[in-house]
């Protein structure tokens, strides 16, 4: 694709990266076949190719974002299936991220939209605030049908039970149960430690059982993905810098082999810290070093190999690969291979490349699309007749779980922990 950015425009790192992505696009349309919103609507502007044209026109002309451009960019799930499909290797992720920053700076959203986005950015990245909001939402749940629009869906999504905080998520060190093979940081996350603290608990048990000293870093917090995908660049960069500083302190205190993440949406963002902070001379190299150390927990467990399996109970698993796992991080075989090595029969659903509709806060901001994708995903998962759905991302786990009739949805690490000596996941009881 030909672009006409001026030399002055190309001095800006965001425009330079956008220009590189745009010039690789050859208009082939392969991306439309795997784009969830295009599959649902058949609207070219709700496909990656259509959005690329809108973004090109907006950025090239240095125009303020319009309601039309904002609508179609907002409808993008950032599932990145288009990047897996693209034969020209267009980095759509970086392009749409920059477009969202531009929209945030130049477009004035309707008041209700601004308030909801500000509320989500204020609450979700902070476990204490999020827990309090869930408690308030729990009391409001009986009245959810009386509430307008997206607020109804937001209250309706509040879980029936709210777990107590886990001591595992406090800054501390966990010794390896055997000779130490790796010293790692486990990123405890934000929403996950409130919605499903059992995931971090299972992760610590699994890692220490397999020769890892595990550190929960003082000062670590949200990865920044939520505000990053809202175009709130300053807040996203602040979250990245805080985590980098926390991990550097761990490294200085005794070395650091890897930063382990058990929520694939967070992993995709942290692995991109080097790119996000590339324009900051103080942070660029530091961010790149930490991104290079980042691994999904299934990547590390594939290196370590599982201990002897110690449970005889083996339900049939259907594996849902989160978009951030298979498209964002290009991790496809490791989780399935680990589950198979643990003795489970592993099945795959039809349309495994399509998003479930969770996509961070997408299920709140775009409930119509999210609910359609949820129903489609649930139908395909249930058609496998598996006993359990396994996934590696908290957003998918909650969103799919809210749509399933009876089949439990658990994190992959909970099954691996159970198979190698840990407790049976509570959802299976």
C-alpha positions in Angstrom: 0.0 0.0 0.0 1.4 3.4 -1.0 1.6 6.0 1.8 2.1 9.7 1.7 3.4 10.7 5.1 5.6 13.7 5.2 9.2 13.5 6.5 8.2 15.5 9.5 5.4 13.0 10.3 7.8 10.1 10.0 10.0 11.5 12.8 7.2 10.5 15.2 7.8 6.9 16.3 4.1 6.0 16.3 3.7 7.3 12.7 6.9 5.6 11.6 5.6 2.2 12.8 2.2 2.8 11.3 3.8 3.7 8.0 5.8 0.5 8.1 2.7 -1.6 8.8 0.6 0.2 6.1 3.2 -0.2 3.4 3.2 -4.0 3.9 -0.5 -4.4 3.3 -1.3 -5.7 -0.2 -5.1 -5.5 0.0 -5.4 -9.3 -0.4 -8.3 -9.7 2.1 -7.1 -13.0 3.6 -7.6 -11.3 7.0 -11.4 -11.0 6.4 -11.8 -14.8 6.7 -10.5 -14.9 10.3 -11.8 -11.6 11.6 -14.6 -12.2 14.1 -16.5 -9.0 13.5 -16.4 -9.4 9.7 -17.5 -13.0 10.0 -20.5 -11.8 12.1 -21.4 -8.7 10.0 -19.8 -9.0 6.5 -19.1 -5.3 6.7 -15.8 -4.4 5.1 -15.3 -1.6 7.6 -15.5 -4.1 10.4 -12.6 -6.1 8.9 -8.9 -5.5 9.4 -8.5 -4.3 5.8 -11.4 -1.9 6.2 -10.0 -0.5 9.4 -6.6 -0.2 7.8 -8.1 2.1 5.1 -9.8 4.2 7.8 -6.7 4.5 9.9 -4.5 5.3 7.0 -6.7 8.2 5.9 -6.9 9.5 9.5 -3.2 9.3 10.2 -1.9 10.4 6.8 -4.0 13.5 6.8 -3.3 14.1 10.5 -7.1 14.4 11.0 -9.0 14.3 14.3 -10.8 11.0 14.7 -14.4 10.9 13.6 -17.4 9.1 15.1 -17.3 6.7 12.1 -13.6 5.8 12.5 -14.0 5.5 16.2 -17.0 3.1 15.9 -15.2 0.7 13.7 -11.9 0.7 15.5 -13.8 0.3 18.8 -15.4 -2.8 17.3 -12.0 -4.5 16.8 -11.4 -7.1 19.5 -7.6 -6.9 19.0 -7.8 -10.7 18.7 -4.9 -10.6 16.2 -6.2 -13.5 14.1 -5.6 -11.3 11.1 -1.8 -11.2 11.9 -1.7 -15.0 12.0 -3.5 -15.1 8.6 -1.7 -12.2 6.9 0.8 -13.4 4.2 2.5 -10.0 4.2 3.2 -9.9 8.0 1.4 -6.6 8.6 1.8 -5.7 12.2 -1.9 -4.8 12.7 -1.5 -4.8 16.5 0.9 -1.8 16.6 -1.2 0.0 13.9 -4.5 -0.3 15.8 -2.8 0.5 19.1 -1.5 3.8 17.6 -4.9 4.5 16.1 -6.4 4.2 19.5 -3.9 6.6 21.0 -4.8 9.1 18.2 -8.5 8.6 18.9 -8.1 9.2 22.6 -6.3 12.4 21.9 -8.5 13.8 19.2 -12.0 12.5 19.6 -14.5 13.6 22.2 -16.7 10.6 23.1 -20.3 10.8 24.3 -20.5 11.5 28.0 -21.7 8.0 29.0 -19.0 6.4 27.0 -16.3 8.5 28.7 -17.7 7.8 32.1 -17.8 4.0 31.6 -14.3 3.9 30.2 -12.9 6.1 33.0 -14.7 3.8 35.5 -13.1 0.7 34.1 -9.7 2.2 34.0 -10.1 3.4 37.6 -11.3 0.1 39.0 -10.1 -3.0 37.0 -6.3 -2.6 37.3 -6.5 -2.3 41.1 -7.4 -5.5 42.9 -8.7 -3.6 46.1 -11.0 -1.3 44.1 -12.1 -4.2 41.9 -13.1 -6.4 44.8 -15.1 -3.5 46.4 -16.8 -2.9 43.1 -17.8 -6.5 42.8 -19.2 -6.5 46.3 -21.3 -3.4 45.4 -22.3 -5.1 42.1 -23.3 -8.2 43.9 -25.9 -6.2 45.9 -27.1 -4.5 42.7 -27.3 -7.7 40.7 -31.0 -8.4 41.4 -31.8 -5.0 39.9 -29.6 -5.4 36.8 -32.6 -5.6 34.4 -33.7 -2.2 35.5 -30.4 -0.6 34.5 -29.7 1.0 31.1 -27.5 -0.4 28.3 -24.0 -1.6 29.0 -24.5 -1.0 32.7 -27.0 -3.9 32.7 -24.4 -6.2 31.2 -21.7 -5.0 33.6 -23.8 -5.7 36.7 -25.1 -9.0 35.2 -21.5 -10.3 34.8 -20.7 -10.0 38.5 -20.0 -13.5 39.8 -22.4 -15.2 42.2 -19.5 -15.7 44.7 -16.6 -13.4 45.4 -13.4 -15.2 46.5 -11.5 -14.1 49.5 -8.0 -12.5 48.8 -5.2 -15.1 48.6 -2.1 -14.8 50.7 -0.1 -16.0 47.7 -0.5 -12.7 46.0 1.4 -10.7 48.6 5.0 -9.8 47.9 7.1 -12.8 49.0 9.4 -15.7 48.0 8.4 -19.3 47.6 11.3 -21.9 47.9 11.7 -24.7 45.4 10.6 -28.1 46.7 13.7 -29.6 45.1 17.1 -28.4 43.8 16.5 -24.9 42.3 16.5 -25.0 38.5 15.1 -21.5 37.9 14.4 -18.3 39.8 11.3 -16.6 38.4 8.9 -13.8 39.1 5.2 -14.8 38.9 3.2 -11.8 37.8 0.1 -12.0 40.0 -2.0 -9.6 37.8 -5.0 -7.5 38.8 -8.4 -8.8 37.9 -7.3 -12.5 38.0 -6.3 -12.4 41.6 -9.8 -11.2 42.4 -11.9 -13.3 40.1 -9.9 -16.6 40.4 -7.1 -16.5 43.1 -6.8 -20.3 42.7 -4.9 -19.8 39.5 -2.0 -18.1 41.1 -2.1 -20.6 44.0 -1.9 -23.5 41.5 0.9 -21.7 39.6 3.1 -21.4 42.7 2.6 -25.0 43.6 3.3 -26.2 40.1 6.4 -24.1 39.7 7.9 -24.9 43.1 7.2 -28.6 42.6 9.2 -28.4 39.4 12.3 -26.8 40.8 11.5 -23.0 40.7 12.0 -20.4 43.3 9.0 -18.1 42.8 9.0 -14.4 43.7 6.0 -12.2 43.9 7.6 -8.8 43.3 7.1 -5.8 45.6 5.7 -3.0 43.5 4.4 -5.1 40.6 0.9 -4.6 39.4 -1.3 -4.5 36.4 0.5 -5.1 33.1 -1.2 -2.0 31.6 -3.1 -3.9 28.8 -6.5 -2.5 29.8 -5.6 1.1 29.5 -3.3 0.4 26.6 -6.2 -0.9 24.5 -8.2 2.2 25.4 -5.5 4.4 23.9 -4.5 5.7 27.3 -0.8 5.7 26.4 0.5 7.6 29.5 -1.2 5.2 31.9 -0.1 2.1 30.1 3.5 3.3 30.0 3.4 4.1 33.7 2.2 0.6 34.5 5.0 -0.9 32.3 7.7 1.2 34.1 6.4 0.2 37.5 6.6 -3.5 36.7 10.1 -3.2 35.1 11.4 -1.4 38.2 9.9 -4.2 40.4 11.4 -6.9 38.4 14.8 -5.2 38.2 14.9 -5.1 42.0 14.2 -8.9 42.1 17.0 -9.5 39.6 19.4 -7.4 41.6 18.5 -9.3 44.8 19.4 -12.7 43.5 19.1 -13.1 39.7 16.1 -13.6 37.5 15.7 -16.3 34.9 12.2 -15.5 33.7 9.1 -13.4 34.2 6.2 -15.9 34.3 2.7 -15.0 33.3 -0.4 -17.2 33.6 -2.8 -14.8 31.8 -2.0 -14.8 28.1 -3.6 -11.3 27.6 -1.0 -9.9 30.0 1.8 -11.9 28.4 1.1 -10.4 25.0 1.4 -6.9 26.4 4.5 -7.5 28.6 6.3 -9.1 25.7 5.6 -5.9 23.8 7.1 -3.6 26.5 10.3 -3.2 24.5 8.2 -1.8 21.6 5.9 0.3 23.8 8.8 2.2 25.4 11.2 2.2 22.4 11.0 6.0 22.2 12.1 6.6 25.8 16.0 6.6 26.0 15.9 5.8 29.7 13.6 2.9 29.5 13.9 1.4 26.0 16.7 -1.0 26.7 15.4 -2.0 30.1 12.0 -2.7 28.7 13.4 -4.8 25.9 15.4 -6.9 28.4 12.4 -7.6 30.5 10.2 -8.4 27.5 12.9 -10.9 26.4 12.7 -12.7 29.8 8.9 -13.0 29.7 7.3 -16.4 29.2 3.8 -17.9 29.5 3.8 -20.5 32.2 3.2 -23.2 29.6 6.4 -22.2 27.8 8.5 -22.6 31.0 6.8 -25.9 31.9 7.5 -27.2 28.4 11.2 -26.6 29.2 11.1 -28.1 32.6 9.0 -31.2 31.7 6.3 -32.5 34.0 7.0 -34.6 37.0 5.4 -38.1 37.2 1.6 -37.9 37.0 0.0 -38.7 40.3 -3.7 -38.7 39.7 -5.8 -41.5 38.1 -8.8 -39.4 37.4 -8.6 -38.1 33.9 -11.6 -36.1 32.5 -11.7 -35.4 28.8 -10.4 -31.8 28.1 -11.4 -29.5 25.3 -8.7 -26.8 25.0 -9.7 -23.2 24.1 -6.7 -21.3 22.9 -7.1 -17.7 23.9 -6.5 -15.2 21.0 -3.7 -13.6 23.0 -2.1 -17.0 23.3 -2.3 -18.4 19.7 -2.2 -15.1 17.8 -0.6 -12.7 20.1 2.2 -14.9 21.4 2.1 -17.6 18.7 1.9 -20.3 21.4 -0.2 -23.2 20.1 1.1 -26.6 20.8 2.7 -26.3 24.3 -0.5 -26.2 26.4 -2.0 -29.1 24.5 1.2 -31.1 24.7 1.4 -30.5 28.5 -2.2 -31.6 29.0 -1.6 -34.7 27.0 1.6 -35.4 28.9 -0.4 -35.1 32.1 -2.6 -38.0 30.8 -5.7 -36.0 29.7 -7.4 -36.7 26.4 -7.3 -33.3 24.7 -9.9 -32.3 22.0 -10.1 -29.1 19.9 -13.3 -27.3 18.9 -14.3 -26.1 15.5 -13.4 -22.5 14.7 -10.7 -22.6 17.3 -9.1 -19.5 15.7 -12.2 -17.3 16.4 -12.3 -15.1 19.5 -14.8 -16.0 22.3 -15.7 -12.3 22.6 -14.1 -11.5 25.9 -11.1 -9.5 24.7 -10.3 -7.5 27.9 -13.2 -5.1 28.4 -14.7 -5.8 25.0 -17.6 -7.8 26.5 -18.5 -4.8 28.5 -18.0 -2.1 25.8 -19.4 -4.1 22.9 -21.9 -6.6 24.5 -23.8 -7.3 21.3 -20.8 -8.6 19.4 -19.3 -10.2 22.5 -22.5 -12.2 23.2 -22.8 -13.4 19.7 -19.2 -14.7 19.7 -19.7 -16.2 23.2 -22.7 -18.2 21.9 -20.8 -19.4 18.9 -17.8 -20.4 20.9 -19.9 -22.2 23.6 -21.7 -24.2 20.9 -18.5 -25.4 19.3 -17.0 -26.3 22.7 -20.0 -28.2 23.9 -20.1 -30.1 20.6 -16.9 -31.9 21.5 -18.7 -33.6 24.5 -15.7 -33.0 26.7 -15.9 -33.0 30.5 -13.9 -29.8 31.0 -12.9 -26.7 29.1 -9.3 -25.6 29.7 -7.9 -22.2 28.8 -4.9 -20.0 29.7 -6.5 -16.6 30.0 -8.8 -15.3 32.8 -11.0 -13.2 30.5 -11.8 -16.2 28.3 -12.3 -18.4 31.4 -14.9 -16.0 32.9 -16.7 -15.1 29.6 -17.0 -18.7 28.3 -17.9 -19.9 31.8 -20.8 -17.4 31.9 -22.2 -19.0 28.7 -21.7 -22.7 29.4 -24.6 -24.8 30.5 -22.9 -27.3 32.8 -19.3 -27.9 31.6 -16.8 -26.3 34.0 -14.1 -24.0 32.6 -10.7 -24.1 34.4 -7.2 -22.7 33.8 -4.7 -25.1 32.2 -2.3 -24.6 35.1 -4.9 -25.9 37.6 -5.2 -29.1 35.6 -1.4 -29.5 35.4 -1.1 -28.8 39.2 -3.7 -31.4 39.9 -2.1 -34.0 37.7 1.3 -33.6 39.4 0.2 -33.7 43.0 -1.9 -30.6 43.7 -5.6 -30.4 44.7 -8.4 -31.1 42.4 -9.7 -27.8 40.9 -12.7 -26.6 42.8 -14.7 -26.2 39.6 -14.6 -29.9 39.0 -16.2 -30.7 42.4 
